[in-house]
Amino acid sequence: MRKVETLCGKVIGDWEVIREDGVVSGNRYYMCRCKCGREKSVRGAALRQGKSEKCKTCSGGRNNLRHGEARRDNYSLTYRSWTAMKRRCLVEKSHAYTQYGGRGIQLHPPWSEFKTFLNDMGACPPGMSIDRIDNNQDYIPGNCRWADQKTQMRNTRSNVIITYEGISQCVAAWAEHIGMNPGTLRERLVAGWGVKRSLTEPVGGVGK
Protein backbone atom coordinates (compact mmCIF):
# COMPACT_ATOMS: atom_id res chain seq x y z
CA MET A 1 0.00 0.00 0.00
CA ARG A 2 1.31 3.44 -0.95
CA LYS A 3 2.22 5.48 2.10
CA VAL A 4 0.25 8.73 2.27
CA GLU A 5 2.28 11.79 3.25
CA THR A 6 1.19 13.31 6.54
CA LEU A 7 -0.41 16.76 6.53
CA CYS A 8 0.85 17.64 10.03
CA GLY A 9 2.44 21.08 10.15
CA LYS A 10 0.94 22.23 6.86
CA VAL A 11 -1.24 25.31 6.38
CA ILE A 12 -4.20 24.71 4.10
CA GLY A 13 -6.36 27.78 3.52
CA ASP A 14 -7.13 29.11 7.00
CA TRP A 15 -6.46 25.72 8.59
CA GLU A 16 -3.25 24.94 10.44
CA VAL A 17 -2.88 21.15 10.68
CA ILE A 18 -1.86 20.41 14.26
CA ARG A 19 -1.76 16.62 14.54
CA GLU A 20 -3.25 13.36 13.28
CA ASP A 21 -6.59 12.60 14.93
CA GLY A 22 -7.17 8.95 14.15
CA VAL A 23 -8.68 6.83 11.38
CA VAL A 24 -12.43 6.30 11.01
CA SER A 25 -13.80 3.89 8.36
CA GLY A 26 -10.52 4.05 6.48
CA ASN A 27 -10.44 7.85 6.48
CA ARG A 28 -7.59 9.62 8.30
CA TYR A 29 -8.57 12.71 10.26
CA TYR A 30 -6.44 15.64 11.36
CA MET A 31 -6.97 18.10 14.20
CA CYS A 32 -6.86 21.56 12.61
CA ARG A 33 -6.94 25.09 14.00
CA CYS A 34 -8.67 27.82 12.02
CA LYS A 35 -7.16 31.32 12.00
CA CYS A 36 -10.09 32.40 14.21
CA GLY A 37 -8.82 30.01 16.90
CA ARG A 38 -11.45 27.29 16.62
CA GLU A 39 -10.22 23.69 16.40
CA LYS A 40 -11.89 20.85 14.51
CA SER A 41 -11.11 17.33 13.36
CA VAL A 42 -11.09 17.37 9.54
CA ARG A 43 -10.97 14.46 7.07
CA GLY A 44 -7.59 14.30 5.33
CA ALA A 45 -9.12 13.82 1.89
CA ALA A 46 -11.14 17.02 2.29
CA LEU A 47 -7.97 18.91 3.11
CA ARG A 48 -6.00 17.49 0.20
CA GLN A 49 -8.81 18.14 -2.29
CA GLY A 50 -9.37 21.71 -1.09
CA LYS A 51 -12.90 20.94 0.07
CA SER A 52 -12.17 22.23 3.57
CA GLU A 53 -10.09 25.39 4.02
CA LYS A 54 -11.61 26.96 7.14
CA CYS A 55 -14.08 26.21 9.93
CA LYS A 56 -17.78 26.12 9.09
CA THR A 57 -18.47 29.38 10.92
CA CYS A 58 -15.77 31.30 9.04
CA SER A 59 -17.13 29.81 5.81
CA GLY A 60 -20.40 31.65 6.38
CA GLY A 61 -22.14 29.49 8.94
CA ARG A 62 -24.08 30.57 11.98
CA ASN A 63 -22.74 33.39 14.19
CA ASN A 64 -20.24 34.40 11.50
CA LEU A 65 -19.55 37.79 13.10
CA ARG A 66 -18.00 35.97 16.01
CA HIS A 67 -16.17 33.39 13.91
CA GLY A 68 -17.48 30.58 16.09
CA GLU A 69 -15.49 31.89 19.05
CA ALA A 70 -18.57 32.35 21.23
CA ARG A 71 -20.04 28.86 20.97
CA ARG A 72 -21.25 27.80 24.37
CA ASP A 73 -18.94 24.78 24.39
CA ASN A 74 -15.94 26.52 22.84
CA TYR A 75 -15.15 29.96 24.27
CA SER A 76 -11.71 30.64 22.82
CA LEU A 77 -8.87 32.47 24.55
CA THR A 78 -9.21 35.28 22.02
CA TYR A 79 -12.94 35.72 22.60
CA ARG A 80 -12.61 35.59 26.39
CA SER A 81 -9.86 38.23 26.30
CA TRP A 82 -12.02 40.44 24.09
CA THR A 83 -15.10 40.22 26.31
CA ALA A 84 -13.05 40.84 29.48
CA MET A 85 -11.42 43.89 27.87
CA LYS A 86 -14.82 45.32 26.95
CA ARG A 87 -16.17 44.77 30.47
CA ARG A 88 -13.21 46.55 32.05
CA CYS A 89 -13.70 49.60 29.85
CA LEU A 90 -17.47 49.79 29.40
CA VAL A 91 -19.36 48.03 32.20
CA GLU A 92 -19.54 50.13 35.35
CA LYS A 93 -20.68 47.15 37.41
CA SER A 94 -17.49 45.26 36.53
CA HIS A 95 -15.17 44.87 39.52
CA ALA A 96 -12.27 46.11 37.37
CA TYR A 97 -14.06 49.14 35.89
CA THR A 98 -12.57 51.64 38.36
CA GLN A 99 -9.04 50.71 37.25
CA TYR A 100 -9.90 50.95 33.55
CA GLY A 101 -12.98 52.73 32.21
CA GLY A 102 -13.37 54.55 35.52
CA ARG A 103 -9.99 56.24 35.12
CA GLY A 104 -10.43 57.04 31.45
CA ILE A 105 -9.04 53.96 29.69
CA GLN A 106 -11.07 53.62 26.50
CA LEU A 107 -11.67 50.89 23.94
CA HIS A 108 -10.71 51.46 20.31
CA PRO A 109 -14.25 51.95 18.83
CA PRO A 110 -13.85 49.49 15.91
CA TRP A 111 -12.90 46.82 18.48
CA SER A 112 -16.46 46.77 19.78
CA GLU A 113 -16.87 44.24 16.92
CA PHE A 114 -15.03 40.99 17.62
CA LYS A 115 -14.25 40.39 13.96
CA THR A 116 -12.32 43.68 13.71
CA PHE A 117 -10.44 42.97 16.95
CA LEU A 118 -9.48 39.50 15.70
CA ASN A 119 -8.28 40.86 12.36
CA ASP A 120 -6.10 43.46 14.09
CA MET A 121 -4.68 41.32 16.89
CA GLY A 122 -4.80 37.79 15.52
CA ALA A 123 -5.68 34.77 17.65
CA CYS A 124 -4.47 34.70 21.24
CA PRO A 125 -1.56 32.27 21.71
CA PRO A 126 -2.00 29.65 24.48
CA GLY A 127 -1.13 30.95 27.94
CA MET A 128 -1.43 34.62 27.00
CA SER A 129 -3.96 37.45 27.23
CA ILE A 130 -4.35 41.06 26.10
CA ASP A 131 -1.82 43.52 27.54
CA ARG A 132 -1.32 47.27 27.07
CA ILE A 133 2.29 48.30 26.54
CA ASP A 134 1.63 51.70 28.13
CA ASN A 135 -0.80 51.22 31.01
CA ASN A 136 -1.87 54.86 30.88
CA GLN A 137 -3.01 54.60 27.26
CA ASP A 138 -6.13 53.06 25.72
CA TYR A 139 -6.82 49.65 24.23
CA ILE A 140 -5.81 50.63 20.71
CA PRO A 141 -3.73 49.12 17.90
CA GLY A 142 -0.05 49.71 18.54
CA ASN A 143 -0.49 49.76 22.31
CA CYS A 144 -1.76 46.19 22.68
CA ARG A 145 -0.03 42.82 22.50
CA TRP A 146 -0.55 39.23 23.56
CA ALA A 147 1.60 38.65 26.66
CA ASP A 148 2.12 35.94 29.26
CA GLN A 149 1.39 36.47 32.96
CA LYS A 150 5.03 37.13 33.83
CA THR A 151 5.28 39.95 31.31
CA GLN A 152 1.99 41.44 32.46
CA MET A 153 2.93 41.34 36.13
CA ARG A 154 6.06 43.33 35.30
CA ASN A 155 4.01 45.85 33.39
CA THR A 156 1.58 46.88 36.16
CA ARG A 157 1.24 50.49 37.27
CA SER A 158 2.29 49.55 40.81
CA ASN A 159 5.73 48.37 39.73
CA VAL A 160 8.72 50.51 40.66
CA ILE A 161 10.83 51.24 37.59
CA ILE A 162 14.60 51.49 38.10
CA THR A 163 16.88 53.14 35.58
CA TYR A 164 20.59 52.25 35.56
CA GLU A 165 23.11 52.77 32.78
CA GLY A 166 20.39 53.72 30.35
CA ILE A 167 18.20 50.66 31.01
CA SER A 168 14.77 51.04 32.66
CA GLN A 169 12.91 48.02 34.02
CA CYS A 170 11.03 46.87 37.10
CA VAL A 171 12.56 45.38 40.25
CA ALA A 172 11.70 41.79 39.28
CA ALA A 173 13.31 42.19 35.86
CA TRP A 174 16.47 43.73 37.35
CA ALA A 175 16.69 40.95 39.95
CA GLU A 176 16.48 38.31 37.21
CA HIS A 177 19.02 40.23 35.10
CA ILE A 178 21.66 40.33 37.86
CA GLY A 179 20.82 36.98 39.45
CA MET A 180 19.50 38.35 42.75
CA ASN A 181 16.42 37.49 44.79
CA PRO A 182 13.77 40.17 44.11
CA GLY A 183 13.07 40.46 47.84
CA THR A 184 16.73 41.26 48.53
CA LEU A 185 16.75 44.00 45.91
CA ARG A 186 13.55 45.52 47.29
CA GLU A 187 14.97 45.48 50.84
CA ARG A 188 18.06 47.35 49.66
CA LEU A 189 15.99 50.02 47.96
CA VAL A 190 13.67 50.44 50.95
CA ALA A 191 16.73 50.73 53.22
CA GLY A 192 17.85 53.73 51.19
CA TRP A 193 20.66 52.17 49.21
CA GLY A 194 21.35 53.96 45.95
CA VAL A 195 20.39 52.26 42.69
CA LYS A 196 23.99 51.53 41.70
CA ARG A 197 24.88 50.05 45.09
CA SER A 198 21.65 48.03 45.25
CA LEU A 199 22.33 46.48 41.87
CA THR A 200 26.07 45.95 42.05
CA GLU A 201 27.08 45.11 45.63
CA PRO A 202 27.35 41.33 46.11
CA VAL A 203 24.85 39.72 48.47
CA GLY A 204 26.47 39.39 51.89
CA GLY A 205 28.70 42.40 51.27
CA VAL A 206 29.24 45.32 53.61
CA GLY A 207 26.02 46.91 54.75
CA LYS A 208 23.89 43.84 54.14
Contacts in CASP RR format, 6 or more apart in sequence:
PFRMAT RR
TARGET T0000
AUTHOR 0000-0000-0000
METHOD contacts of the structure
MODEL  1
MRKVETLCGKVIGDWEVIREDGVVSGNRYYMCRCKCGREKSVRGAALRQG
KSEKCKTCSGGRNNLRHGEARRDNYSLTYRSWTAMKRRCLVEKSHAYTQY
GGRGIQLHPPWSEFKTFLNDMGACPPGMSIDRIDNNQDYIPGNCRWADQK
TQMRNTRSNVIITYEGISQCVAAWAEHIGMNPGTLRERLVAGWGVKRSLT
EPVGGVGK
4 28 0 8 1.000
6 20 0 8 1.000
7 17 0 8 1.000
7 30 0 8 1.000
7 44 0 8 1.000
7 47 0 8 1.000
7 48 0 8 1.000
8 17 0 8 1.000
8 18 0 8 1.000
8 19 0 8 1.000
8 20 0 8 1.000
8 30 0 8 1.000
9 16 0 8 1.000
9 17 0 8 1.000
9 18 0 8 1.000
10 17 0 8 1.000
11 17 0 8 1.000
12 32 0 8 1.000
12 47 0 8 1.000
12 50 0 8 1.000
12 52 0 8 1.000
12 53 0 8 1.000
13 53 0 8 1.000
13 54 0 8 1.000
14 34 0 8 1.000
14 35 0 8 1.000
14 36 0 8 1.000
14 53 0 8 1.000
14 54 0 8 1.000
14 55 0 8 1.000
14 58 0 8 1.000
15 32 0 8 1.000
15 33 0 8 1.000
15 34 0 8 1.000
15 42 0 8 1.000
15 47 0 8 1.000
15 52 0 8 1.000
15 53 0 8 1.000
15 54 0 8 1.000
16 32 0 8 1.000
16 33 0 8 1.000
16 34 0 8 1.000
16 35 0 8 1.000
17 30 0 8 1.000
17 31 0 8 1.000
17 32 0 8 1.000
17 47 0 8 1.000
18 30 0 8 1.000
18 31 0 8 1.000
18 32 0 8 1.000
18 33 0 8 1.000
18 39 0 8 1.000
19 30 0 8 1.000
19 31 0 8 1.000
20 28 0 8 1.000
20 29 0 8 1.000
20 30 0 8 1.000
20 31 0 8 1.000
21 29 0 8 1.000
21 30 0 8 1.000
21 31 0 8 1.000
21 41 0 8 1.000
22 28 0 8 1.000
22 29 0 8 1.000
23 29 0 8 1.000
27 43 0 8 1.000
27 44 0 8 1.000
27 45 0 8 1.000
28 43 0 8 1.000
28 44 0 8 1.000
29 41 0 8 1.000
29 42 0 8 1.000
29 43 0 8 1.000
29 44 0 8 1.000
30 41 0 8 1.000
30 42 0 8 1.000
30 44 0 8 1.000
30 47 0 8 1.000
31 39 0 8 1.000
31 40 0 8 1.000
31 41 0 8 1.000
31 42 0 8 1.000
32 39 0 8 1.000
32 40 0 8 1.000
32 41 0 8 1.000
32 42 0 8 1.000
32 47 0 8 1.000
33 39 0 8 1.000
34 40 0 8 1.000
34 54 0 8 1.000
34 55 0 8 1.000
34 58 0 8 1.000
34 67 0 8 1.000
35 54 0 8 1.000
35 58 0 8 1.000
35 122 0 8 1.000
35 123 0 8 1.000
36 55 0 8 1.000
36 57 0 8 1.000
36 58 0 8 1.000
36 67 0 8 1.000
36 68 0 8 1.000
36 69 0 8 1.000
36 76 0 8 1.000
36 78 0 8 1.000
36 118 0 8 1.000
36 123 0 8 1.000
37 67 0 8 1.000
37 69 0 8 1.000
37 76 0 8 1.000
37 78 0 8 1.000
37 123 0 8 1.000
38 55 0 8 1.000
38 57 0 8 1.000
38 58 0 8 1.000
38 67 0 8 1.000
38 68 0 8 1.000
38 69 0 8 1.000
38 71 0 8 1.000
38 74 0 8 1.000
38 76 0 8 1.000
40 55 0 8 1.000
40 56 0 8 1.000
42 52 0 8 1.000
43 52 0 8 1.000
45 51 0 8 1.000
46 52 0 8 1.000
53 59 0 8 1.000
55 67 0 8 1.000
55 68 0 8 1.000
57 63 0 8 1.000
57 64 0 8 1.000
57 66 0 8 1.000
57 67 0 8 1.000
57 68 0 8 1.000
58 64 0 8 1.000
58 67 0 8 1.000
58 68 0 8 1.000
63 70 0 8 1.000
63 71 0 8 1.000
65 113 0 8 1.000
65 114 0 8 1.000
65 115 0 8 1.000
66 79 0 8 1.000
66 114 0 8 1.000
66 115 0 8 1.000
67 114 0 8 1.000
67 115 0 8 1.000
67 118 0 8 1.000
68 74 0 8 1.000
69 75 0 8 1.000
69 76 0 8 1.000
69 78 0 8 1.000
69 79 0 8 1.000
69 114 0 8 1.000
69 118 0 8 1.000
70 79 0 8 1.000
70 114 0 8 1.000
76 123 0 8 1.000
76 124 0 8 1.000
77 123 0 8 1.000
77 124 0 8 1.000
77 125 0 8 1.000
77 126 0 8 1.000
77 127 0 8 1.000
77 128 0 8 1.000
77 129 0 8 1.000
78 118 0 8 1.000
78 121 0 8 1.000
78 122 0 8 1.000
78 123 0 8 1.000
78 124 0 8 1.000
79 114 0 8 1.000
81 124 0 8 1.000
81 129 0 8 1.000
81 130 0 8 1.000
82 111 0 8 1.000
82 114 0 8 1.000
82 117 0 8 1.000
82 118 0 8 1.000
82 130 0 8 1.000
84 129 0 8 1.000
84 130 0 8 1.000
85 107 0 8 1.000
85 111 0 8 1.000
85 130 0 8 1.000
85 139 0 8 1.000
86 107 0 8 1.000
86 112 0 8 1.000
87 94 0 8 1.000
87 96 0 8 1.000
87 97 0 8 1.000
88 94 0 8 1.000
88 96 0 8 1.000
88 97 0 8 1.000
88 99 0 8 1.000
88 100 0 8 1.000
88 101 0 8 1.000
88 105 0 8 1.000
89 97 0 8 1.000
89 100 0 8 1.000
89 101 0 8 1.000
89 105 0 8 1.000
89 106 0 8 1.000
89 107 0 8 1.000
89 139 0 8 1.000
90 101 0 8 1.000
90 107 0 8 1.000
91 97 0 8 1.000
92 102 0 8 1.000
105 132 0 8 1.000
105 137 0 8 1.000
105 138 0 8 1.000
105 139 0 8 1.000
106 138 0 8 1.000
106 139 0 8 1.000
107 138 0 8 1.000
107 139 0 8 1.000
108 138 0 8 1.000
108 139 0 8 1.000
108 140 0 8 1.000
108 141 0 8 1.000
110 116 0 8 1.000
110 117 0 8 1.000
110 120 0 8 1.000
111 117 0 8 1.000
111 120 0 8 1.000
111 139 0 8 1.000
120 141 0 8 1.000
121 130 0 8 1.000
121 144 0 8 1.000
121 146 0 8 1.000
124 130 0 8 1.000
124 146 0 8 1.000
125 146 0 8 1.000
127 148 0 8 1.000
127 149 0 8 1.000
128 146 0 8 1.000
128 147 0 8 1.000
128 148 0 8 1.000
129 146 0 8 1.000
129 147 0 8 1.000
129 149 0 8 1.000
129 152 0 8 1.000
130 139 0 8 1.000
130 144 0 8 1.000
130 145 0 8 1.000
130 146 0 8 1.000
131 144 0 8 1.000
131 145 0 8 1.000
131 146 0 8 1.000
131 147 0 8 1.000
131 151 0 8 1.000
131 152 0 8 1.000
131 155 0 8 1.000
132 138 0 8 1.000
132 139 0 8 1.000
132 143 0 8 1.000
132 144 0 8 1.000
132 155 0 8 1.000
133 142 0 8 1.000
133 143 0 8 1.000
133 144 0 8 1.000
133 145 0 8 1.000
133 155 0 8 1.000
134 143 0 8 1.000
135 155 0 8 1.000
135 156 0 8 1.000
135 157 0 8 1.000
136 157 0 8 1.000
137 143 0 8 1.000
147 155 0 8 1.000
153 172 0 8 1.000
154 169 0 8 1.000
154 170 0 8 1.000
154 172 0 8 1.000
154 173 0 8 1.000
155 170 0 8 1.000
159 170 0 8 1.000
159 171 0 8 1.000
159 172 0 8 1.000
160 170 0 8 1.000
160 171 0 8 1.000
160 189 0 8 1.000
161 168 0 8 1.000
161 169 0 8 1.000
161 170 0 8 1.000
162 168 0 8 1.000
162 169 0 8 1.000
162 170 0 8 1.000
162 171 0 8 1.000
162 174 0 8 1.000
162 189 0 8 1.000
162 195 0 8 1.000
162 199 0 8 1.000
163 195 0 8 1.000
164 174 0 8 1.000
164 195 0 8 1.000
164 196 0 8 1.000
164 199 0 8 1.000
169 177 0 8 1.000
171 182 0 8 1.000
171 185 0 8 1.000
171 186 0 8 1.000
171 189 0 8 1.000
172 182 0 8 1.000
174 180 0 8 1.000
174 185 0 8 1.000
174 199 0 8 1.000
175 181 0 8 1.000
175 182 0 8 1.000
175 183 0 8 1.000
175 184 0 8 1.000
175 185 0 8 1.000
176 182 0 8 1.000
178 199 0 8 1.000
180 203 0 8 1.000
181 203 0 8 1.000
184 203 0 8 1.000
185 198 0 8 1.000
185 199 0 8 1.000
188 194 0 8 1.000
188 197 0 8 1.000
188 198 0 8 1.000
188 201 0 8 1.000
188 208 0 8 1.000
189 195 0 8 1.000
189 198 0 8 1.000
193 201 0 8 1.000
201 207 0 8 1.000
201 208 0 8 1.000
END
